[in-house]
């Protein structure tokens, strides 16, 4: 039985694989997630200290679980 991943999990995995900053549009192109969903989840992840917005897009914050 496989558990479907949440949008946040998909975004985190995508940023891990990228090794460079990604814009919300690039994340949308790579994942197929809704653009507004991505923007909302990125803001939530930012508040949690998991991602940060830098020049060129979004990256994972240094401290990861």
trRosetta pair geometry for C-beta under 8 A, 3 or more apart (Angstrom, degrees):
i j d omega theta_ij theta_ji phi_ij phi_ji
5 9 4.2 -122 -171 88 101 129
5 10 5.3 122 119 -55 125 85
5 13 7.6 -22 -172 -3 157 139
6 9 4.7 99 53 5 76 101
6 10 7.1 -141 96 -4 41 87
7 10 5.7 -56 -148 38 33 112
7 11 6.3 34 154 -21 66 106
7 33 5.6 111 -135 -138 100 141
7 37 5.3 -111 -139 157 159 116
7 38 7.2 -135 179 -85 118 52
7 41 4.9 -140 117 -65 113 156
8 11 5.8 -56 -148 36 30 111
8 12 6.3 30 155 -18 65 106
8 41 5.1 -156 -82 -163 71 120
8 44 7.0 -74 -95 88 120 123
8 45 6.2 158 -141 -70 100 110
9 12 5.8 -54 -147 36 30 111
9 13 6.3 30 155 -17 65 107
10 13 5.8 -56 -148 38 29 111
10 14 6.2 31 154 -21 64 108
10 31 5.4 105 154 -144 122 135
10 33 6.4 147 100 -52 142 133
11 14 5.7 -56 -147 36 29 112
11 15 6.4 26 156 -16 65 106
11 27 6.1 22 -127 -162 84 138
11 31 7.3 -44 -81 -52 57 165
11 33 7.5 -52 -65 23 89 164
11 38 6.5 146 -95 -137 122 81
11 41 5.6 168 -11 115 155 131
11 42 6.7 -145 -171 -74 153 75
11 45 6.8 -135 101 -32 136 156
11 51 7.7 -56 137 -51 116 150
12 15 5.9 -58 -149 38 29 108
12 16 6.4 34 152 -23 64 106
12 45 7.3 -176 -71 -128 93 144
12 50 6.8 -53 -101 160 113 127
12 51 7.6 -135 -99 -58 73 110
12 60 6.9 73 -148 -98 75 111
13 16 5.6 -53 -149 32 32 115
13 17 6.5 26 156 -15 65 107
14 17 6.0 -59 -149 38 30 108
14 18 6.3 37 153 -35 64 109
14 22 6.9 -76 134 50 105 169
14 27 5.7 110 115 -134 151 86
14 30 5.4 127 -146 107 126 135
14 31 5.7 -67 -71 -59 147 115
15 18 5.6 -50 -145 22 33 119
15 22 6.2 -135 -104 26 73 122
15 27 7.7 -14 -60 -100 81 114
15 51 6.6 -136 -92 -111 175 116
15 58 6.4 -75 -106 114 128 96
15 59 6.3 146 -169 -146 117 36
15 60 5.1 140 125 -44 126 89
16 60 6.3 40 -77 -34 67 144
18 21 7.8 -93 126 77 135 3
18 22 5.1 -90 -134 -43 169 120
18 30 8.0 -78 -80 -78 108 172
20 56 7.4 -72 166 138 90 135
20 57 7.8 63 133 54 74 128
20 59 7.8 -92 157 -94 21 105
21 54 5.5 -123 -93 69 137 101
21 55 7.3 179 10 91 171 44
21 56 3.9 113 72 104 140 99
21 57 3.4 148 154 60 95 93
21 58 6.2 132 -157 46 80 25
21 59 5.1 -66 -95 -51 73 96
22 26 4.3 -129 -164 87 90 127
22 27 5.3 107 133 -55 126 84
22 30 7.5 -44 -155 5 147 141
22 57 4.6 -164 79 153 17 150
22 58 5.8 -41 66 54 71 82
22 59 7.8 125 16 -76 71 55
23 26 4.7 100 51 4 75 100
23 27 7.1 -136 96 -3 42 85
23 56 7.7 -108 -55 162 85 47
23 57 4.3 -105 -61 -105 51 109
23 58 7.3 119 -111 3 22 86
24 27 5.6 -53 -149 37 34 113
24 28 6.4 40 149 -23 65 103
24 35 6.2 84 144 -157 111 79
24 38 4.9 143 -156 114 92 123
24 39 5.3 18 -131 -75 153 78
24 42 6.5 -100 -92 -14 102 152
24 57 7.9 -173 -20 -142 50 94
24 58 7.4 70 -61 -9 64 127
25 28 5.5 -50 -150 33 33 115
25 29 6.5 33 152 -18 65 103
25 35 7.0 7 -96 -122 58 112
26 29 5.6 -52 -148 36 34 111
26 30 6.3 27 155 -14 66 109
26 57 6.8 -25 32 -120 131 151
27 30 5.8 -61 -145 42 30 107
27 31 5.8 -5 167 8 68 119
27 33 7.0 -29 136 49 93 116
27 38 5.1 151 98 -151 127 142
27 42 8.0 161 26 -65 166 122
27 58 7.4 -7 -43 47 133 127
28 31 6.5 -75 -131 51 20 89
28 32 7.3 76 -177 -93 55 8
28 33 6.1 -109 -117 67 61 71
28 34 7.5 -31 -124 157 106 11
28 35 4.9 -8 -88 -87 146 75
28 38 5.7 -112 -66 -11 84 155
31 38 7.6 140 59 -88 135 121
33 37 5.4 -112 166 82 104 123
33 38 5.3 121 103 -60 121 98
34 37 4.0 84 70 4 97 111
34 38 6.9 -167 90 -11 50 82
35 38 5.7 -55 -152 33 31 112
35 39 6.5 29 153 -17 66 104
36 39 5.6 -49 -146 36 36 112
36 40 6.3 36 155 -18 65 106
37 40 5.9 -60 -151 39 29 110
37 41 6.2 22 157 -14 66 110
38 41 6.0 -60 -144 41 27 106
38 42 6.1 31 157 -23 65 108
39 42 5.8 -54 -147 33 28 113
39 43 6.7 28 155 -18 62 104
40 43 5.9 -57 -155 34 31 110
40 44 6.6 29 150 -16 66 105
41 44 5.5 -52 -148 37 37 113
41 45 6.1 37 153 -18 69 106
42 45 5.7 -54 -143 40 31 110
42 46 6.2 38 153 -26 64 105
42 51 6.2 -76 -150 82 74 147
42 53 7.7 77 162 -70 119 100
42 58 5.7 -94 -142 -102 125 157
43 46 5.5 -49 -146 31 31 116
43 47 6.6 33 154 -19 62 102
44 47 5.9 -54 -154 34 32 110
44 48 6.5 22 150 -11 64 110
45 48 5.6 -60 -148 43 34 109
45 50 4.3 -80 -170 66 88 114
45 51 4.4 41 123 15 119 108
46 49 7.7 44 178 -70 31 24
46 50 7.5 -88 -67 51 23 71
46 51 5.6 -59 -75 77 64 84
46 52 6.4 104 -127 -103 87 44
46 53 6.7 -5 -107 -20 134 94
49 61 5.5 -65 167 33 65 172
49 63 7.1 -3 144 66 114 112
50 60 6.8 -51 162 -145 66 75
50 61 5.8 -164 174 18 14 112
50 64 7.4 73 -147 -110 74 79
51 58 5.3 15 172 -178 127 108
51 59 6.7 163 -156 86 79 33
51 60 5.8 -63 -104 -110 69 39
51 61 6.0 -144 -100 -25 12 84
52 58 7.2 165 85 -149 30 67
52 59 6.2 -20 61 63 76 81
52 61 5.1 91 -18 -84 102 85
53 57 7.4 -103 -145 157 68 26
53 58 5.6 -39 -100 -96 62 72
54 57 7.0 -1 63 69 73 43
54 58 7.5 129 22 -115 74 22
54 59 5.7 -2 14 9 122 115
60 64 5.9 6 165 -71 128 127
61 64 7.1 151 75 -62 72 77
